[in-house]
Amino acid sequence: MSAAVPPLTLEAIRSVPKVLLHDHLDGGLRPATVVELAAATGYDALPTTDADELGRWFREAADSGSLESYLETFAHTCGVMQTEEALVRVAAECAEDLAADGVVYAEVRYAPELFAERGLSLDAVVEAVQAGFAEGERRAAQQGKNIRMGTLLCAMRQHARAQEIAEVAVRYRDAGVVGFDIAGPEAGFPPTRNLDAFEYLRTNNAHFTIHAGEAFGLASIWEAIQHCGAERLGHGVRIVDDIKTGPDGSVELGRLAAYVRDRRIPLEICPSSNVQTGAAASISDHPIGLLKRLRFRVTVNTDNRLMSGCTVSSEFAALAEAFGYGWADLQWFTINAMKSAFIDFDQRLDLIDNVIKPGYAHLV
């Protein structure tokens, strides 16, 4: 007689392999680390130096319903990440925290230009973060948790450094930088402002994703895919605006939604973050339910673990409660993410066949 399948408790979900594609380094600091780094680097603008209170402040400040207000919280995390020592520490703790949550592969992104305000070069920023990720992988392995970290370098869409950041991403492609992204406010800053950078990446066979379809609608998704050539969509949740659901439950996909689904373009969906920024009213109302039912290439992500007070496991738990998902659904999300990663095909297949599927074998 086979053993009973355990319920989807948060603790049980932490124990299975997970894959994370959309997580911001400067959105995942430990509150205590923010306080200690502020003291060490002379940053004096924190709203409080009590770690517990600070953690609450970040979550409440991010809970505004506005992407612009949400983004303002990053002034404090970026403010304490202006030295090589701080970057190494934050990156190492990031890898450790993700591994402790059962993440076996993560692509963590950040904008190097945001950490260069005190004189660090872009290369120095990248090398410090890579050193931190390597240290975090080593510490996690010592605790019996294996994680592989990949890096995505972001350009800020409101600035004019996308070409420069794209060149850094290509320069460090063999040192753990697996791709490129543009981030920041969508409204008024379309991805087509950075066409030169995307053309450069394509001609160098480099991978990139684009934040699109979060605060802004279908136009940003269409531009990201058809003009810029994005391989994945950061968020992409507004693709639901191109899907009509009839009163009888029938569904009709518009041409853009059909294209995204047919081409298996991955959606890097971040449920709790979408609720905070007003892209969804609640987890139970989140379009991920419909998108999964229609078999879009949906992946589940954290976006900013500090601001949302979340982990991959807690996102899975919230979705399971809202939509009745079981272990097979969690495995489906995880394999989707691994298939969509920016590392080599052989490496993706190895993690799917030798880590992820065995990790769910007794559950599905």
Secondary structure, 3 states (H helix, E strand, C coil): CCCCCCCCCHHHHHCCCEEEEEEEHHHCCCHHHHHHHHHHHCCCCCCCCCHHHHHHHHHHHHCCCCHHHHHHCHHHHHHCCCCHHHHHHHHHHHHHHHHHCCEEEEEEEECHHHHCCCCCCHHHHHHHHHHHHHHHHHHHHHCCCCCEEEEEEEEECCCCCHHHHHHHHHHCHHHCEEEEEEECCCCCCCHHHHHHHHHHHHHCCCCEEEEECCCCCHHHHHHHHHHCCCCEEEECHHHHHHEEECCCCCEEECHHHHHHHHCCCCEEECHHHHHHCCCCCCCCCCCHHHHHHCCCCEEECCECHHHHCCCHHHHHHHHHHHHCCCHHHHHHHHHHHHHCCCCCHHHHHHHHHHHHHHHHCCCC
